[in-house]
Amino acid sequence: MKRSFIREILEHTSSDTISFAGGLPDVSLFPREVLQSAAHTALQNAESLQYGTSTGYAPLKEQIAGHYCNRGFPTTPENILITSGSQQGLDIICRYHYGASITIEKPSYLGALNIFKLNSMEVHSIPLAEDGIELETFRKRLDKSKLAYLIPDFQNPSGRCYSDEHRKKIAQMLETSQTLLIEDAPYSELYFHAPHKSISQMLPKQSYHLGSFSKVLSPALRVGWIRADVELLTPLIAYKEAMDLHTSGITQRMVWEYLKDGTSFEKHLQTLRVAYQEKMHYFCQQLDLHLPSFEYTQPKGGMFIYGCFRGVDTRALVQECLVKGIVFVPGAEFGGANDEIRFNFTHSSFEEIAEGLKRIKSVLSPN
């Protein structure tokens, strides 16, 4: 199986490379001091070093369930399966539904595409419109698909966000079908203006909702989860057990210690939203200044700007840019067009954003 372009390209970059490639958070915004304190507290209990239950650390599941309830989505700890990142959550679901037919967006998340291939799934891609997946094509596919995989919040790679009306229409379509929804929501808290109601909330017994702390707290913790009806969740537990027995007990307890005061996480999320919106605006300003032919739409949240250079082979371009110490992900890696690009705007500093886009300009216009 082909490796992830993003993971492979990271091995060919140096400390001098400016990367707009991976979906990396801003390192300077990690709440290190609070996490250090949480780790110290967690390690005071020897049980944090012991084997744990496969479904996850119970107090953490309660915290996550409470977060859903606060968002108007009734959830109990029994609806939560803690996973080693939401990537593992998606893999568990797809292993259980091995070989099934699945409808997805086009373009779509590279890591998901690899999981679908690994699990011999029959993939049907439907183009994205401005406010979400094309509805009429989606409706026609439902009777032929066991699963539908969607990223409604600041979609990876396109950065698009489904409108509330679009979400309602999708829920209504799914409700009259046998298709199960997999809603991937790692960016749902990274909104710049207001949150949106999840599609899963309208289909609590017919959906898997994937969440993660990777984009909003720390990727290295590798703590994610699946939220689903107990009947859907129970068969997945055996797959989790077979894969790694349980997610790291230390990191689960660290996250719980961090969350339990009820205020630190919300303050941190607000800090991220403000900082990322500022970076997004700056990235767009620099795009307009140095690469005015790049066609894109400003995102309303998340971590990505997606667009195209008409007629430019961006797979060839990225190889030329790598020589100049700048890297991004061509749209073709996500099933997009050959002239499209996904830029990550959250990881790099303001200085690196300006310099990186200047380097791309120098490759496109060497004279």
C-alpha positions in Angstrom: 0.0 0.0 0.0 1.2 3.5 -0.8 2.4 5.5 2.2 0.8 8.9 3.2 2.4 11.7 1.2 2.4 13.9 4.3 4.1 11.4 6.6 6.6 10.5 3.9 7.5 14.1 3.0 8.2 14.8 6.7 11.1 12.4 6.5 12.6 14.4 3.6 12.5 17.8 5.3 15.0 19.5 7.5 14.9 22.1 10.3 15.3 24.7 7.6 12.2 23.5 5.6 9.1 25.6 5.8 6.2 23.2 5.9 2.6 24.0 4.9 2.0 20.3 4.5 0.8 18.5 7.6 -2.3 19.4 9.7 0.0 20.6 12.5 -1.2 22.8 15.4 0.9 25.8 16.5 3.5 24.4 18.9 3.7 27.7 20.7 0.1 27.4 21.8 0.4 24.0 23.4 -0.6 24.4 27.1 2.7 22.9 28.3 2.8 24.1 31.9 -0.7 22.9 32.6 -0.1 19.6 30.9 3.1 19.2 32.9 1.2 19.7 36.1 -1.5 17.2 34.9 1.2 14.6 34.1 2.8 15.1 37.5 -0.6 14.6 39.2 -1.5 11.6 37.1 1.8 9.9 37.9 1.1 10.3 41.6 -1.3 7.4 41.2 0.5 4.1 40.4 -2.6 2.9 38.6 -1.8 5.3 35.8 1.0 2.9 34.9 -1.2 -0.2 34.9 -3.2 -1.8 32.2 -6.6 -0.1 31.7 -10.0 -1.0 30.4 -10.4 -1.3 26.6 -13.2 1.2 26.4 -11.2 3.9 28.2 -10.6 5.6 31.5 -14.1 6.1 33.0 -13.6 9.6 34.4 -12.4 10.8 31.0 -15.4 9.2 29.3 -17.6 11.1 31.7 -15.9 14.4 30.8 -16.3 13.8 27.1 -19.9 12.7 27.5 -20.6 15.9 29.5 -19.1 18.0 26.7 -21.6 16.5 24.3 -24.4 17.1 26.6 -23.4 20.7 27.0 -23.6 21.0 23.2 -27.1 19.7 23.3 -26.2 16.1 22.2 -27.4 13.7 25.0 -24.5 11.3 25.6 -23.5 8.9 28.4 -20.1 7.4 29.1 -21.4 4.1 27.6 -21.6 6.0 24.3 -17.9 6.7 24.3 -15.0 4.4 23.2 -11.6 6.0 23.8 -9.2 5.4 20.9 -5.5 6.2 20.1 -6.4 9.2 18.1 -9.5 9.5 15.9 -7.4 7.9 13.1 -7.6 4.6 15.1 -11.3 5.2 15.7 -11.9 5.4 11.9 -9.8 2.3 11.3 -11.8 0.3 14.0 -15.1 1.2 12.3 -13.8 0.3 8.9 -12.3 -3.0 10.0 -15.7 -3.9 11.5 -17.4 -3.0 8.2 -14.6 -4.6 6.1 -15.3 -4.6 2.4 -18.4 -2.4 2.7 -19.5 0.3 0.2 -18.8 3.8 1.4 -19.7 7.2 0.0 -17.3 10.0 0.7 -16.6 13.6 -0.3 -14.2 14.6 -3.1 -11.6 15.6 -2.2 -11.3 13.8 1.1 -8.9 13.3 4.0 -5.8 11.4 2.8 -5.5 9.3 6.0 -9.1 8.1 5.5 -8.5 7.2 1.9 -5.7 4.9 3.0 -7.9 3.3 5.7 -10.6 2.6 3.1 -8.1 1.0 0.7 -6.6 -1.1 3.5 -10.0 -2.4 4.4 -11.0 -3.2 0.8 -13.9 -0.8 0.9 -15.8 0.1 -2.3 -15.4 3.9 -2.4 -17.7 6.3 -4.2 -16.7 9.9 -4.2 -19.1 12.8 -4.6 -17.9 16.4 -5.3 -18.2 19.1 -2.7 -20.3 22.2 -3.3 -19.7 25.4 -1.4 -21.9 24.5 1.5 -21.3 20.7 1.6 -21.5 17.5 -0.4 -23.7 17.6 -3.6 -27.1 16.6 -2.2 -28.8 15.1 -5.2 -25.8 12.8 -6.1 -25.5 11.9 -2.4 -29.2 11.0 -2.2 -28.9 8.7 -5.2 -25.9 6.9 -3.6 -27.5 6.1 -0.3 -29.3 2.9 -1.2 -26.0 1.6 -2.6 -23.8 2.5 0.4 -23.5 0.9 3.8 -21.6 3.9 5.1 -21.1 7.6 4.4 -17.9 9.4 5.6 -18.2 13.2 5.9 -16.2 16.0 7.5 -18.7 18.8 7.8 -16.6 21.1 9.9 -13.8 22.9 8.0 -13.3 19.9 5.8 -9.9 18.3 5.2 -8.6 19.3 2.7 -11.0 21.9 1.3 -11.6 23.9 4.5 -15.3 24.1 3.7 -18.0 24.1 6.4 -21.4 22.6 5.8 -24.3 25.1 6.3 -26.9 24.2 8.9 -29.5 23.7 6.2 -27.3 21.4 4.4 -26.7 19.3 7.5 -30.5 19.0 8.1 -31.0 17.8 4.6 -28.3 15.2 4.9 -29.7 14.0 8.2 -33.2 13.7 6.6 -31.8 11.7 3.7 -29.9 9.4 6.0 -32.8 8.9 8.3 -34.9 7.3 5.4 -32.0 5.0 4.4 -30.0 2.1 6.0 -26.7 4.0 5.6 -24.6 4.7 8.7 -22.9 8.0 9.0 -19.3 8.4 10.0 -18.9 12.0 11.0 -15.2 13.0 11.4 -15.0 16.2 13.6 -11.4 16.9 14.6 -11.8 20.6 13.7 -15.3 21.3 15.0 -14.1 23.4 17.9 -11.8 25.5 15.7 -14.5 27.8 14.5 -13.9 31.5 14.1 -17.5 32.8 14.5 -20.0 30.2 15.8 -20.2 26.4 16.2 -22.5 24.2 14.1 -24.8 21.4 15.2 -23.4 18.1 14.2 -25.2 15.8 11.8 -24.8 13.0 14.2 -26.8 14.9 16.8 -29.8 14.6 14.5 -29.0 10.8 14.0 -27.9 9.6 17.4 -28.7 5.9 16.7 -27.4 5.9 13.1 -24.0 7.6 13.4 -20.4 7.3 14.5 -19.1 10.7 15.7 -15.3 10.9 15.8 -13.6 13.3 18.1 -10.0 14.0 19.0 -7.7 16.1 21.2 -5.0 16.1 18.6 -5.9 19.4 16.9 -7.0 21.3 20.0 -4.7 20.1 22.8 -1.7 18.0 21.6 -1.3 15.4 18.8 1.3 13.5 20.8 -1.2 12.5 23.4 -2.9 10.3 20.8 -6.3 10.5 22.6 -9.4 10.4 20.5 -12.8 8.7 20.7 -15.9 7.3 19.0 -19.3 8.5 20.1 -22.1 6.1 19.0 -25.2 4.4 20.2 -24.4 1.4 22.4 -25.7 -1.0 19.9 -23.3 0.3 17.3 -20.4 0.8 19.7 -20.4 -2.6 21.4 -19.1 -4.7 18.5 -16.2 -2.4 18.0 -14.7 -3.0 21.4 -13.3 -6.4 20.4 -11.4 -4.7 17.5 -10.0 -2.1 19.9 -8.8 -4.9 22.2 -7.1 -6.8 19.3 -5.3 -3.7 18.1 -3.7 -2.3 21.3 -5.7 -3.5 24.3 -6.3 0.1 25.4 -5.2 3.7 24.8 -2.3 4.9 27.0 -3.6 5.2 30.6 -1.0 7.9 31.3 -2.2 10.2 28.6 -5.9 9.6 29.3 -5.4 10.6 32.9 -3.4 13.6 31.9 -6.2 14.8 29.7 -8.7 14.1 32.4 -6.7 16.1 34.9 -6.5 18.9 32.4 -10.2 18.9 31.7 -11.6 18.5 35.2 -11.4 22.1 36.4 -14.0 23.0 33.7 -12.4 26.2 32.6 -8.8 25.7 31.3 -9.9 23.9 28.1 -12.5 26.4 27.1 -10.0 29.3 27.6 -7.5 27.4 25.6 -10.0 26.8 22.8 -10.8 30.5 22.7 -7.1 31.3 22.5 -6.7 28.9 19.5 -9.7 30.4 17.7 -8.4 34.0 18.0 -4.8 33.0 17.1 -5.7 30.8 14.1 -8.1 33.4 12.7 -5.3 35.9 12.8 -2.9 33.5 11.1 -5.5 32.6 8.4 -6.1 36.3 7.6 -2.3 36.9 7.3 -1.8 33.8 5.1 -4.5 35.1 2.8 -3.0 38.5 2.7 0.4 37.0 1.7 -1.2 34.8 -0.9 -2.9 37.8 -2.5 0.4 39.7 -2.4 2.8 37.0 -3.7 0.6 34.5 -5.5 -2.4 36.5 -6.8 -3.2 33.8 -9.4 -4.0 31.3 -6.7 -7.8 30.9 -6.5 -9.3 30.1 -3.1 -12.0 30.8 -0.6 -11.2 32.0 2.9 -12.1 29.3 5.5 -14.3 30.1 8.5 -12.3 27.9 10.8 -10.1 24.8 10.9 -6.5 24.7 9.7 -6.5 24.7 5.9 -6.7 26.9 2.8 -7.4 25.1 -0.4 -7.4 26.3 -3.9 -5.8 26.0 -7.4 -3.3 27.4 -9.8 -5.1 27.0 -13.1 -3.1 24.7 -15.4 -0.2 24.1 -13.0 0.8 20.6 -12.2 1.2 20.9 -8.4 2.7 17.5 -8.0 5.7 18.6 -10.1 5.6 22.0 -8.4 6.0 20.6 -4.9 9.1 18.7 -5.9 10.6 21.9 -7.2 9.6 23.8 -4.1 11.1 21.1 -1.9 14.5 22.0 -3.3 13.8 25.6 -2.2 12.9 24.4 1.3 9.2 24.8 1.1 6.5 22.1 1.0 2.7 21.7 0.7 0.3 19.0 -0.3 -0.9 18.7 -3.9 -4.7 18.3 -4.2 -4.3 15.1 -6.2 -3.2 13.4 -3.0 -6.7 13.9 -1.7 -8.5 12.9 -4.9 -8.6 16.5 -6.0 -7.5 18.0 -9.3 -3.9 18.2 -10.5 -3.8 22.0 -10.2 -5.0 22.2 -6.6 -3.1 22.7 -3.3 -3.8 22.4 0.4 -2.0 24.8 2.6 -1.8 24.5 6.4 -1.8 27.9 7.9 -1.7 27.1 11.7 1.8 25.6 12.2 4.1 28.2 10.7 5.1 31.6 12.2 4.1 34.8 10.5 7.7 35.2 9.2 7.7 31.6 7.8 4.3 32.2 6.1 5.7 35.2 4.2 9.0 33.6 3.4 7.4 30.3 2.3 5.0 31.9 -0.1 7.9 34.1 -1.5 9.8 30.9 -2.2 6.8 29.3 -4.1 6.6 32.5 -6.1 10.3 32.2 -7.0 9.7 28.7 -8.4 6.6 29.8 -10.4 8.3 33.0 -11.7 12.1 32.4 -11.6 12.7 35.6 -13.5 
